Amino acid sequence: MELEQFATDFQQDVLTRVENDEGENFREDAFTELMIEYLCENGELDDAEVCSQKGYGWKVSGYGFSMDEECLDLLVSHYTGTVPPESLPKSEVQRDLKRLISFFSQSLLDGFYQQLPESSPVFDLAYHINELKKEGALGRVRLFLLTDCLTKMNVLEDVEGISINGIKIPVSAQVWDIERLFRSWSSGRRRETIGINFLEQFHQALPCLAMPDSDEMEYSTYLALIPGKILYRIYDMYGPRLLERNVRSFLQARGSVNQAIRKTIRETPRMFLAYNNGISSTAEEVELTQLPNGGTGISVIKDFQIVNGGQTTASIYHAVNRDKAEIDGLFVQMKLTVLKDRDRMDDIVPKISESANTQNKVQMADFSANQPFHRKLEELSRTIWAPSASGTEKQTRWFYERARGQYADERARVGTPAKRREFEAQNPPQQKFTKIDLAKYEHTWYQLPHYVSEGAQKNFARFMTRLKESPVDPDQHYFEELVAKAILFKQTEKIVSSQKYGGYRANIVTYTLAWLYQDAGRCSKRIDLQRIWKTQRLWPELEQAIITVSLQVVETITNPSGNANVTEWCKKEACWKVIKDLNISLPDSYYSQLASSVSSQGTERSSVKIRINEADREKMERLKRLDKTVWYIILQKNRYEKFLSLEQEQLAVHLMHRRPKVEEIHQAIEILEEGKQRGLAVG
């Protein structure tokens, strides 16, 4: 695919997100959101979110914090919507970055955030930056200019650091234009690889021992010693990109392991090699050299990635930056695996990472889109036709994009312009969804809006962890209901946008739907996903309910109790507990449109009191003590083995989010026993 075609497809993706013309600012937000997704997949960003506003001399379009909040990524967009792409002069690049730096500098001032509207996400961002300044917790700032134009630069070298509380904070700046994005995407890796020349960059090679090589082996392995100062410098240059194949979202958590590592670094750095297990890494290729005093050393590593030891690496970096630790004499042992077949990198490296990370259950997750679940879902999306939404015979598909760019690739492969138009008619761009979208739909359905609010990448990481613990084998029924959830989510986004609440759309959407899902469960009912699938749309009563609930959600999340930061508040389970307990009145006409979930004997809206005997009371107490994840585990097992009746399955869904009613005791116990018979430890 050529650059101009890539730019055309990219602009179409932006317009598809907007669909209706809602103004230049809304399109730029859609552009920023799409760029963030690309850069997260490339490994350039850990995660980030759109946060758009400009004032006198300043502008910001998005931001992201590292898990430990020591690194802040600030984004500014320059969007034109023009194809073929225009050229952006260096003076414009510098002006945009200057406006972004101005926003950051002003946010450090105590009074700046108070001048911003409190209902705006930019208020949260400025407030958060100001708080980090007071705590002295910010160690690095990275500036990104995102543009659909063409520039002649990638990195700006002349960006000065910023002093905070008398400490100089390093600031870097880089430009991602449409051509650089195209190069990264078309490389087949969807990221820019890390190449390190130790002789040129650090004036020394890494002493190493090589395993005996054999043509029958798929890889070569080297054991090396890497000085702490060099590892620090590498992490400083590349940040989270260095850990791209690992479970990056969890590597910087503040845990006892990290504290112990940092204590060793601060107090006994020369003992680090004896105390620490070191790091495991992979590469596409290495070059060796003879050391002056004999032996072999690694001089060049191509496509360097740390797959285990992210905590070690990040802890060394933070100990130097935050604790001003001296690391002369600190060495780290490194196992470096070089795969001989480049095409198998994406298959083998995740398995190395998974095996190397056995000390942490969270890090066992494999986020590869090559997992059977994603491949099966892709297959279903290419073969299942959705019912006609207009009453005509025309049918379409919902296209699951397992890997970035599949839609554009398949459209390009059909050949002639006429065939491409036919492809788009059968696979409308607005019916494309990604694995990131999938995680949002599912976690919202399972009433985990605080996970969704953590951001696209972290939410997807959580979803894959849950999927690994409880595998799902997608079938047609699963796919149809997933599409119904997608329709619900996408339509709710439109409805919320039309209400012009002023910000926090992503949070409002997931919390609104999660409330509606759990409210239906309280009535022993459910939103009829099969009805949505068959009609490919929502009905008026449901759309009006979304408006009513979203208004209450907005008022609640923008007035957090004892917390001035709305964005952070929405990431907490405590926020969901407040939202789900909201007493929102919806009309009977809405409830009459819901499908029955379990037997219609009594609901929480009924005033009938049911007596309970001693035996049932003991069973009820047993059920109350169960963790809600028990029902999730059973449901995931049932997806594969289909041992529950439809009524039992529906009840299990509701019991994930509420206590059983008296009339449900016996059926709930039967579900548990069914799970036990299939080897599940479910109490």
N, C-alpha and C positions, 0 to 999 in steps of 0.2 A: 504494500500500500504506500502511495506517495504522500508527501507532506500535505498537499492541498486536499486530497481526499480525506486524510486523517482530520484536518482542520474542519472540513465540511461535516464529517460524522460527529466530531466533538461539539460543534455548534448545534447540531440537531439534538444531541443529548441534552444540552442546556435548555433548548426551547421545549423539549418534551417535559422537562421538569416544571416548566412554567405553564405550559399548555395555553392558558389564556394570557393575553398581554396585560401584565400587571405593572408595567413601568420598568424603566431602566434599572432602578435600584434592585428590584426583585430579580431581574435577569442576572445582574452581577452577583447577587447572593447565590443563585443557582450555579453560576460559573465557579465561584469560590468553593462551594460544596463539592462539585465534581472534581476540581483540582485537588482538594484535600483527599478524596478517595484514591485518586491516582498516586499521590505522594505517600499515603499510608501503605498502599500495596507495594510501592517501590522501596519502602523502608526509610524514606527521607524524614517522615514524621511518625512519632509514636501514635498520636491521635490528635485531632483538633476539631474545632467546631466553628461554624459561621458566627460572626459577631460584628455586625456592620454599622458603622456610623462615622460621620466626619464633622469637624468643627473648624474653627478659625486656625488654619495652619497645621491641622492634624487630620489623620484618617487611619482607621483600622478596619480590617475586613474579617479577621478570624484569629484564633489563638489556640494554643495547646500547652499544657504543663506536663513535665515528666512526672512519674509516679511520686517521687520524693519532692517535687516542686522546686528542685534546684536549677532546672533548665526551663526557660520560658521561650516558646516559639510564637512570634507575632507575624501575622500575615497582612499584606495589603494587596488588593487586586486592581489591575488596570485592564478593564474589559471593554472591547469595542464591538464584538459580534460580527466582525468583518471577515469575509472570505473572498479572495485569498488574503492571508494575513498581512496587515500593515507593518511597517517598520516603526520601532519605538526608539527615538533618539536617546543617547546617553543622558542628556539633560533631563528628560522626562523620567528616566529610571531613577536618577539621583533625587529628583523632586519628590517622587512617590515614597522613596525610602526615607527621605528627610521628614516627610509628614508622619510616617510611622514612628520614627525615632522621637518626634515631637510628642506624639501621643504617650509613648512610654515615659519620657522625661516628665511630662506634666502629671502623669499618674503617680509618680513618686512624691509629688507635692501633696500635703495633707488636705488641702481644700478642693482639689480638682474634682474628685469623684462626687463630691457633694453638689457640684454644679450640674451634674448629669441627671436625666430623669431616672428615678428609682425603678421604674418598670422596664428599663432597658437592660439587655445583657451587657452592654458596655459599662454600665454602672458597676455591675458585678466584677467585671474584669479590672477596671481601674481600682476598685476597692481592694480586690485581692492582691494586686501588685503593691498597693500601698501597705497592706498588712505584712506582706513578705519582706518589704523594705525594713519595717520596724523590727521584724524578727531576725533580720540579717541572714535569711535563708536562701536568697536567690544567688546562684553561682554563675549563671551563664545566660545570655540572651541571643537568640538566633532570629534574624529578620529574613522574611521571604517576600519577594515581589512576584506575584502570579499574574501572568498576562497571556492573552491570546494573540499578541503581536509577535514580531521578530525583533530580537536584540542581538547585540554583538558581545554580550558578556554573560557569564554564569555566576562568577563570584566577585564581590567587590572587596578589594584588599585594604582600601583606605578608610575603613569604618573605625572610629575611635571607641574605646571602651567608655563605660559610664561609672562614675564614682557613687557608691551608695554607702553611707555611714563611714566615709573615709576609705572604703575598700574599692579598688578598681575591679569592675565586673567586665569580663571579656564580652565583646559584641561582634558577631559575624553577620554577613549579609550575602544572600545569593538570589539569583534571578532564575525563575522557571518560566521560560516562554514556550510557545506552542511547538517550536522546533526541538527544544531540549526534551520536552515531554514526549514528542514523537520518537526521538532517538531512543529514549529509555524504553518506551512501550514496544517499539519494533525490534529491539535487541533480542527478544525472545525470553528475556529474564525479568522484564518489567521492573528493573532497577539498575542503577549504575554500580558496577562491581568495584570493590576496594582492592587496589593494587599497592603493595608496599615494597619499596626498594630500600632495604636496611642499610646498605653501604652508602647510598646517596643521601638518604634522609637522616640517618642516625650514626653514620660513619663506623659501623660495626656490623658484623654478621652474627647470627644467633648460633651458638654451639649446639650441635645436635647429634643424635645417634639414629641411623636409619635401620629399619627392619630389613631382613633378607628379602630381596625382590624375587618375584616369580611371575611368569606370563599368565599363570592360572589365577592369580589374585586380581580382584577388581580394584584394588587400591594399594597405595603405599602409605606407610606410617613412619613418622619421625617423632622422636622425643627430644625436646629442646628446652633451653633455659632462656627466659625473656626477662631482662631487667625491668623492675617496676616503673622506672622513669620512661622507658620506651612504651610500655603498655599504657601508661598514663597519657602520653603524647598521642598515641593512636586513638584512644577513646576520646580525647579532646578534639581531634580532627574529625572523627566520623560519628561519634555519639551512638544513637540507637541503630544506625545503619550497620554497625559492627555486629549487632546481635539479631539481625533481621531474621535469621532462620530459627531463632530460639523463641521461647515464650516471652517476648520482650515486655509485655504489659505487666509482668509480675516480678521482673528481675530487680527492681529498685525498691521493693517494699521494705518498710522499716521493721525488721524482725531481729530476733536475738542472734541469728547467724551473722547478719550484717554488723551488728554492734560488736560481736566478738572479733570479727575480721578487722574492723576499724581499730579496736583496742590493740590488737597485735601490731598493726601498722604504726600506730602512734607510739607505743611503748617499747616494743621489741622488734623493729622491722627486720633485723638480720635473722630472726628466728622464723620469719614468714614461710620460707621454703620448707622448713621442717614441720610446721603446724598445718599448712594449707594443702588441700588436694590438688590445687592448680586448675588449669582450664583445658577444655577439649575444643579443638577447632577443626575446620575443614578448609580446603582450597581446591581450586581447579588445577593449579600448576605451581611448582616451586623451582627455583634455581639454586644450586649449591655452589659453594666455593671452598677452597682450602684455607684454613686459618693459619696465621703467621706462626703460631707455636705448635702446629700440627693438628690433625683432626679435621672434621668437616663442619661447615656452618651453612645456615640458610641465608642467602643474600636477597632473594626476591620471593614474595608470595603473591599470587594472583587470585583474586576473588576470595579474600580472607573473610571468614566468618567464625565467630565464637558460638558454639552450640551448647556448651555447658561451662559455667564459670562467669556468667554475667554478674552475679552478686560480687564475686571476687574483683572483677574488673571495675565495676561501678564503685565499690567500696574504696579501692585504691584512689580512684579519681576524686571522690568526695572527701577522703581523709586529707588529701593534699590541698584541695580547694577550701574546704570548710575548716579543717583542723590545723591547716598549715603544717602537716606532718612532713618530716624529712625522710625520704625513702632511698637514700644512698645505701647500697648494700642489700636492698630488697630484691629478691628474684622470685619468679613464678615459673613453675614447671608447666610445660605445654605439650599435649599430645596433638599432633597435626596429621589429619587424614587427608590424603590427596586421592581423589577419585579419578580413575583413568578414563572412564566413559562420561563425558560432559553431559550427555543426554539423560543420564540417570541421576543427576544431582538432586532433582526435586523428588525423586523416589527414595533415595538412600539416606540423604542428609537428615530428613525428619526422623528416620528410624534411629540414626546415631544420636540425635538430640534426645529422643524419647528414652533410649536406653541409658544415656549418660546422666539424665536428670531424675534418677529413681529416688533421690533423697527428698523430693518435694512432689506431693501428689498433684498439685496444680500444674506443675511443669511437665507432667506426663501428657498433656494435651497436644495433639498433632493438628496444627491448623491448616494442613495442606488441602487444597481444593481437589486433590486427586483421591480423596477418601471415597470408598464405595458409596456412602450416603449421597455425596454430591454427584457422583457419576450416574447413579440410578435416577436421581431427581432430574438431571439433565436429559437422560433418555426419555423419561416420562413427558417432559415438557416438549420434546420434539415429536411425540406421537399422539398426544391427547388433544383433541379439538374441543375448544370451549363452545358452549351453546351460543346461538346467535342472540345478540343483545337487542337487536332492532326488530325482530319478528320476521326478518328475511331469511333466506337460506344461507347467507354468507356466514361462515364460521372462521374463527381465528384461533391462534395458539397463544399461550402465555410462555414467553421465552425465558428460561432460567439460564443466566449467564454465569456458568461455573467459574470461568476465568475471564479477567478483563479483556475485552476486545472480541469475544466470540461472535457477538451479534454482527459487528462490522465485517469480520472475516467471512462469516457464512453468507452475508449479503453480497460481498464482493465476489465470492466464488460462483454465484449463479450466472454470471456472465453479462448479458446484454442489459441495457437500461430498462427495457420492458420487463425482463425477468426480475430485476431488482425491485421494480415497482410492485410486481406480483408478490415477491417475498415480503415486502413491507406491509402489503395488504393482509397477508396471512399471518404475519408476525409484527403487529403494530409496535412502534418504538415505545409507546406508553404502557405496553404490556410486557416490557422487559423488566426482570428483577434480578438482583444479585444475591450472593451469599450473605452480604452485609444486611440487605433488606430482609432476607429470610430470618435472620436472627432477631431483628426488630419485631417482625410479625409474630414469631413464636413466643418470645419472652413477654410480649404484650398480652397474648392470649393466655399464657400461664400466670398472668398478673404479677409480673416482675418489672414494672415500669421504672423502678430505680436502677435496674441493670441497664435498660435501654438508655436512660439518661446519662450513664457513665461515658457515652460516646460510642461511635460505630465499632472501633477496633476492640475496645475492652468488652463491649457487649458480645461481639462475635467470639472473642476468646472464651467468655463464660459459656456461651452456647455450645462451643465445641467441647469444652470440658464436660458439660452435662451429657452431650451426645456420646462421648467416649465412655462415660460411666454407665449409660443406659442406651445402647445402640438402637437405632431405628432403621427398619427396612422399608423405605417408601413404596407405597403402592398407589393405585389409581385413586382410591378414596382419600388417602393422605394428600395427594397432589391437588385434588379438587377442593378440599377444605383449606389447603394452604393458599390457593388462588383466592378463595373467598375472603380469607384474612387479609390478603394483599389488597383486594378491592375495598374492604373496610378501611384499611390503613390509608390508602391513597385518597379515597373520597373524604376521609376525615381531615387529611391535610388540606384539601381544597376548602372544606367548610371552615376550618379554623382560620385559614388565610383570608377568606371572605369576611370574617368577623373583625379583621384589622385590630387584633389585640395589642400589636406593637412589639412582640418579641416572644421568645421561648416556645416557638411553634412545636419543635420536636418534643419538648416536655409535655406540652398541653395535649398533643395527640395521643401519646402513649398512656398518660394518666387518664384521659377521658375514656378511651376504649377499655382500659383495665377496670375502671369503675363500672362501666356498663356490663362487662363480662361477669364480674363478681356479683353485681346486683341481680342479674338474671339467675345466677346460681342460688342466691338467697331465696329465690322464689321457686326453686326446683325447676327452673326453665333455662333456656339457652337461646342465644341468637342463632337463628337457623342458617348455618353455613351452606347447607345444600340448596336452600332457596336462593341465596346470593349467587352460588355457582350457576344455577340453572337460569337465572335472569340476568346475571352479570351486572347487577346494580343493587343499590339500597332502596328501601321503600321509604315513603315520606315520613312516616312516624319515627323511623329510626334516625333519619337525617335531623328531624327536629329534636330528638332526644340528645343527639350529639351536640347540637347548639346549646341546649339547656345545661347539659353536664359540663361542657367546656367552659362556659361562663363561670360556673362555680369553681372549677379547677383553677382557672386563671386567678380568681380572687384569693384562693387559698395558697397557691404556691408563691404568689408575689407578696405575700404577707407572712413570711416564715417566722415562727415563734423563736425569739432569741437568736436569730441568725439573719444577718443582712445580705447574705450571698444566696440568691435564688438558685443559681446554677448548681452550687455545691449541695444545697438543701435537697434538690430534686434527686440527687444521687444516693440519698440515704433511705433505708427501709423505713425509718421513722416518718419520713414524708408520706410514703405510701400508706402507712397506718392511719395518718390523719385524713388523707384523701378518701380512703375506702370507707371510713366511718361517717362521711358526709351524708346528711339526711336530705336527699334531693328528691323532690316530688315530680314524678312523671305520670302522664295521664293513663287511664285504663286502656285507651285505644292503642297505646304503645305495647303494654304488656300482653294484650290480646294477640299481637302479631308474633310473639315469641313462641318457640317450639317447646313442647313438654320435654323435660330432661329426665325425670324419673316418674314413678307412679304419682298420680295427681292427688293422693290422699294427704291433705293438709299441706300447708306451706307456712313459712315464717310470717306471712301476712294474715294467716288465719288466727282467729281468737280461740279456737278449740283447744282445750287442755287435755293432754293424754297422760293417763296414769302409767307408772313404770314399776315393775316388780323388782325384787332384790337381785335376781339373776341378771336381768337386763341392765340394772344400774351398774353392776360390776363390769359388764361388757362395755357400757358407755364410758366408764372411767378408763378402761383399757384403751379405748379408741381415742379418748382425749389426750392420753399420754404419748400418742404416736407423733413423730415428727411428720410434717406435711410432705416431706420429700418421699415418704414411703409410698404415697399414692402415685407420685410421679414415676417412681421406679417400676411400679406395677403396670402403669399405663405404657411405658416404653417397652416393657417385656411383652405386653399384649399386642403392641404394634407388629411384633415379629411373629408371635405364636397364635394370636387370635383366640385366647381361651376365655375371654369375658363376653357376656352377652352385651348387646348395645345398651341396654338399661344399666348394667353394671359399669360399663365403661363411662357412661355419662355421670353416674353417681361418683365414681372415682375422681373425675375431673373437678367436681364441685367440692369434694372432701379435701382437695389440695388447699382450699382457701377458707374453709369454715368447718365448724364442728358438725358431726352428724346429728340429725334429728332423731327423735325417739323411734319413729316409724321406719328409720333407715338402719337401725342397729344390726338387725340380723343379716341384711343384705351386705352391709359393710364388712361384717365378720366373714361372710362367705367369700368376699373378694380377697380378704387377707389369706384365707385358707387356700384359695386357688393359687395365690402368689407363692405360698409356702411349698405347695406341691411341685412347683417348678423351680425350686432351689433358691428362692429369694429369702433373705433375712429381713422379714418385715414385721416382726413382733408378734 
